[in-house]
């Protein structure tokens, strides 16, 4: 099972539901990990600070911070009584995602958990810009928990790319599967694994002089072998395997809806040019169309563009 040492939980004290708190505290107890709770409050605009007297912004911030700290400590009190090793930090910043990522860098957190700030409606789960910045730029895995309360997941989906069979690509697949299988084991969930294979453009192939007869069948067989080999080599527990044909941003959301997936574990950054991987705009379009929690994984060696200094 994937082990965590330092978990960062980002809390919004104004939120009505705190499912990320339940999940983070459960993981901290299970792994014996430290739990750092962070709340980022939006600082006053610089212009307003200039217009107000020097003392007023400080007094206002102190009053707001006391109110929020009191509220959050009431949520954390049961966890402290259970012996959870946790620390609460309240910061002020105009750009929340910068403060959060810098906290990850400063303390070397290996998991960030946050209840998404988006809303659900018409089958679409929308992520707040802060959530998207974190999934793109945070160096550690980012677990965005859907605000609907749930005791445990029933169906988890891992999105992988078993082809081509390259060491860097396979290491990324292994990382995604490790997280997905660990959570599935913890929750007693059904584990699904998907690989989206995009069809070749027959007209383009014909212009290149390629014999298109049977090429799609052979290609699918090749990808199916790669998926089977990936799961066999990694000794993943019994799973439901899905080799779907079409653009990932179209077929994966449909699979999530059809199978009732409650969490997708996916890569949000990868090397350009590898067919089927969830890269850049493809991952963004998937996030625009899913109604489930998301665990976003970065490949080993990913470097965030965020620095510790402004």
C-alpha positions, 0 to 999 in steps of 0.5 A: 500500500502507498505510504504517506508521511506528511499530509497537507489538508486545505480547509475552507472554513466557510464550506458546509461540508468537509469530506476532505477532513474525514479522508485526510484524518483517516489516512493520517491514522492509517499511515501514522502520518503527520497532518498539516491543516492549512487555511488560506484567507484572502488578503485585502487588496493593496489599494484598500490597505492604502486607503485605510488607516494602518491599524484597521487592516491589522485589527480586521485581520486579527478579528477574522482570523480568530473567528475562523480559527475558533471554527476550525479548531472545533472540527479538529478537536475530536481528531486531537482527542484521538491522538492525530498528529496535526498542526493548524496554520492560517495564512493570508494571501491574495493568490491561494494556490501560491500559498498552498504550493509553497507550503508543500515545498516548504515542508515536503508534503507527499499528499495534498487533500482538498474539497473542491470549490466547484459545483455540480449540476447537469452531470458536470463537475466544475473545478475552481481555478485554484483547484486547477492550478493545484492539479497543474502545478503542485509537485505532490499528488493532489486529491480533489474530493467531491463535496458530496459526503461519502463514507467510502468509494465503491468504484475507482478508475485508474487511467493509464497508457501501457503503450509504448512500453518505455521505462519512463512511461511504465514508471508513471503507470505504476505510480498511478496504479499504486495510488488507485489500488491502495485506495481501492484496498482501503475502501474495499472498492472495485478497481477499474483500469482504462486505456483510451486508444485513439483511432487512426485517420484512415485518409491520412494513412492512405495518403501515406501509402499505408495499407489500412485493411485490418490496421485498427484490429491489429492496433487494438490487439497490440494495445490490449496486450500492453494493458494485460502485460502492464497489470500482470507485471505490476501484480495488481489485484483483480480489476475490471479492464477497459480498452476504449476506442476514441479521444480520451476527453470523450470516452473516459467521461462516458465510461465514468458516468456509465460505470458509476465511478466515484474517483478517477486517478489520472496523470495531469502532466506527461511527455508530449507525443505519447498517444493516449496519455492525459496531457495538458488540454486533454486532461483539462477537458476530462476535468470539465466533464466528470462528476467525481473526485479526482486524484491528480498524479505527476510523473517522477521528476516533475518540477513546479514553476512555483518558487518559495519567493514572490 
